[in-house]
Amino acid sequence: MARHILTLTCDDRPGIVAAVSSALLQVSANIVENQQFSDEDTALFFMRTVFDSEGPDVATVRRTIEQSEAITNARLAIRPFEQRCRTLILVSKFDHCLLDLLHRWQSGDLPIDLVGVVSNHEDCRALVEFYGLPFTVIPVSRETKPQAERALMSIVEETGTELVVLARYMQILSDWLCDQLAGRAINIHHSFLPGFKGARPYHQAHDRGVKLIGASAHYVTADLDEGPIIEQDVVRVTHAETPARLVAIGRDVERRVLSRAVRDHAESRVFLSGLRTIVF
């Protein structure tokens, strides 16, 4: 018995669920999990189905669905349930998100295969090599940024990377690189009201007496920190928190939010719908 994940995005119209169910029934597949959503804003339909099948019937299922008159402008994918997402991590000097991802990967908590870590600094080398992973330093300056980004894309292509995670990678990606990694690069950043930018955001938050601090994980786009949001969380704080304590709380939120976003992507739970995401 083989288990697969089917994901479908198409024009929203009657008969889609029946068409998918019929295609699975033709190969005697059993649906073990199903989620769906009709987005009235975009007139798109989204579906994630987990099914069990006795034989190698994926091609038959795909062909039957694609030939259905009920399904138009479809983006269809079917993959083995146990297939792990090949992932490359980018980091600069702050290692809290990196360490969390490494631990969750090693413990089997994340369905990913880490292919390595790339940084623009040497600071995290010992940590990464302790986990037995390749660590590559690609220095970045204003003058060398185009060459550095091409070197990074070479690593992505050579390793078959499917997901790039910016685990506090403190570089702004060019429009070219954002386009190359569209829909497969996730970033994490602090999320406050108001949105404190620049250096020492938690100290700015302390000075303004914030009562909530949080983090957002989103897909990387050319619009800085404005990509489709995958996951968010907040923690209530009080006036008694010191800036150092806010930093510690903020880093914990960042770790949790980023790991949840990585898991959702790796499990094929995230669908793009315009500027936002549908997450099953």
MOBELTA-V37581 format. One record per residue. N is the residue number from 1. D_LAST is the distance of its C-alpha to the last C-alpha in whole Angstrom. Layout:
n=N d_last=D_LAST
n=N d_last=D_LAST
This chain:
n=1 d_last=24
n=2 d_last=22
n=3 d_last=18
n=4 d_last=16
n=5 d_last=13
n=6 d_last=13
n=7 d_last=11
n=8 d_last=12
n=9 d_last=13
n=10 d_last=16
n=11 d_last=18
n=12 d_last=17
n=13 d_last=20
n=14 d_last=21
n=15 d_last=21
n=16 d_last=18
n=17 d_last=16
n=18 d_last=20
n=19 d_last=20
n=20 d_last=18
n=21 d_last=19
n=22 d_last=22
n=23 d_last=22
n=24 d_last=20
n=25 d_last=23
n=26 d_last=26
n=27 d_last=25
n=28 d_last=25
n=29 d_last=21
n=30 d_last=20
n=31 d_last=16
n=32 d_last=15
n=33 d_last=11
n=34 d_last=9
n=35 d_last=7
n=36 d_last=8
n=37 d_last=9
n=38 d_last=12
n=39 d_last=13
n=40 d_last=17
n=41 d_last=18
n=42 d_last=17
n=43 d_last=18
n=44 d_last=15
n=45 d_last=13
n=46 d_last=10
n=47 d_last=9
n=48 d_last=8
n=49 d_last=10
n=50 d_last=12
n=51 d_last=16
n=52 d_last=19
n=53 d_last=22
n=54 d_last=26
n=55 d_last=27
n=56 d_last=26
n=57 d_last=25
n=58 d_last=22
n=59 d_last=25
n=60 d_last=25
n=61 d_last=22
n=62 d_last=21
n=63 d_last=25
n=64 d_last=24
n=65 d_last=21
n=66 d_last=23
n=67 d_last=26
n=68 d_last=24
n=69 d_last=26
n=70 d_last=23
n=71 d_last=20
n=72 d_last=22
n=73 d_last=21
n=74 d_last=18
n=75 d_last=17
n=76 d_last=16
n=77 d_last=16
n=78 d_last=16
n=79 d_last=17
n=80 d_last=18
n=81 d_last=15
n=82 d_last=18
n=83 d_last=18
n=84 d_last=18
n=85 d_last=17
n=86 d_last=21
n=87 d_last=21
n=88 d_last=24
n=89 d_last=24
n=90 d_last=26
n=91 d_last=28
n=92 d_last=31
n=93 d_last=33
n=94 d_last=31
n=95 d_last=29
n=96 d_last=27
n=97 d_last=24
n=98 d_last=25
n=99 d_last=27
n=100 d_last=23
n=101 d_last=22
n=102 d_last=25
n=103 d_last=25
n=104 d_last=21
n=105 d_last=22
n=106 d_last=25
n=107 d_last=24
n=108 d_last=21
n=109 d_last=18
n=110 d_last=17
n=111 d_last=16
n=112 d_last=18
n=113 d_last=22
n=114 d_last=24
n=115 d_last=26
n=116 d_last=28
n=117 d_last=28
n=118 d_last=30
n=119 d_last=32
n=120 d_last=34
n=121 d_last=36
n=122 d_last=38
n=123 d_last=37
n=124 d_last=34
n=125 d_last=36
n=126 d_last=37
n=127 d_last=33
n=128 d_last=32
n=129 d_last=35
n=130 d_last=35
n=131 d_last=31
n=132 d_last=33
n=133 d_last=31
n=134 d_last=33
n=135 d_last=33
n=136 d_last=34
n=137 d_last=36
n=138 d_last=36
n=139 d_last=38
n=140 d_last=37
n=141 d_last=39
n=142 d_last=40
n=143 d_last=42
n=144 d_last=40
n=145 d_last=37
n=146 d_last=37
n=147 d_last=38
n=148 d_last=36
n=149 d_last=33
n=150 d_last=34
n=151 d_last=35
n=152 d_last=31
n=153 d_last=30
n=154 d_last=32
n=155 d_last=31
n=156 d_last=27
n=157 d_last=29
n=158 d_last=31
n=159 d_last=28
n=160 d_last=26
n=161 d_last=23
n=162 d_last=20
n=163 d_last=19
n=164 d_last=21
n=165 d_last=20
n=166 d_last=23
n=167 d_last=23
n=168 d_last=26
n=169 d_last=27
n=170 d_last=30
n=171 d_last=30
n=172 d_last=29
n=173 d_last=28
n=174 d_last=30
n=175 d_last=29
n=176 d_last=30
n=177 d_last=28
n=178 d_last=25
n=179 d_last=25
n=180 d_last=25
n=181 d_last=22
n=182 d_last=20
n=183 d_last=16
n=184 d_last=17
n=185 d_last=19
n=186 d_last=17
n=187 d_last=20
n=188 d_last=20
n=189 d_last=22
n=190 d_last=24
n=191 d_last=23
n=192 d_last=26
n=193 d_last=27
n=194 d_last=29
n=195 d_last=28
n=196 d_last=30
n=197 d_last=31
n=198 d_last=34
n=199 d_last=35
n=200 d_last=35
n=201 d_last=32
n=202 d_last=32
n=203 d_last=35
n=204 d_last=35
n=205 d_last=33
n=206 d_last=35
n=207 d_last=38
n=208 d_last=36
n=209 d_last=35
n=210 d_last=31
n=211 d_last=30
n=212 d_last=26
n=213 d_last=25
n=214 d_last=22
n=215 d_last=20
n=216 d_last=17
n=217 d_last=16
n=218 d_last=16
n=219 d_last=16
n=220 d_last=20
n=221 d_last=22
n=222 d_last=26
n=223 d_last=25
n=224 d_last=26
n=225 d_last=23
n=226 d_last=21
n=227 d_last=18
n=228 d_last=15
n=229 d_last=14
n=230 d_last=11
n=231 d_last=12
n=232 d_last=15
n=233 d_last=17
n=234 d_last=20
n=235 d_last=23
n=236 d_last=26
n=237 d_last=30
n=238 d_last=33
n=239 d_last=37
n=240 d_last=38
n=241 d_last=35
n=242 d_last=37
n=243 d_last=36
n=244 d_last=36
n=245 d_last=34
n=246 d_last=31
n=247 d_last=31
n=248 d_last=30
n=249 d_last=28
n=250 d_last=26
n=251 d_last=26
n=252 d_last=24
n=253 d_last=21
n=254 d_last=21
n=255 d_last=21
n=256 d_last=18
n=257 d_last=16
n=258 d_last=17
n=259 d_last=16
n=260 d_last=12
n=261 d_last=12
n=262 d_last=13
n=263 d_last=12
n=264 d_last=8
n=265 d_last=10
n=266 d_last=12
n=267 d_last=10
n=268 d_last=9
n=269 d_last=5
n=270 d_last=7
n=271 d_last=8
n=272 d_last=12
n=273 d_last=13
n=274 d_last=16
n=275 d_last=17
n=276 d_last=13
n=277 d_last=10
n=278 d_last=7
n=279 d_last=4
n=280 d_last=0
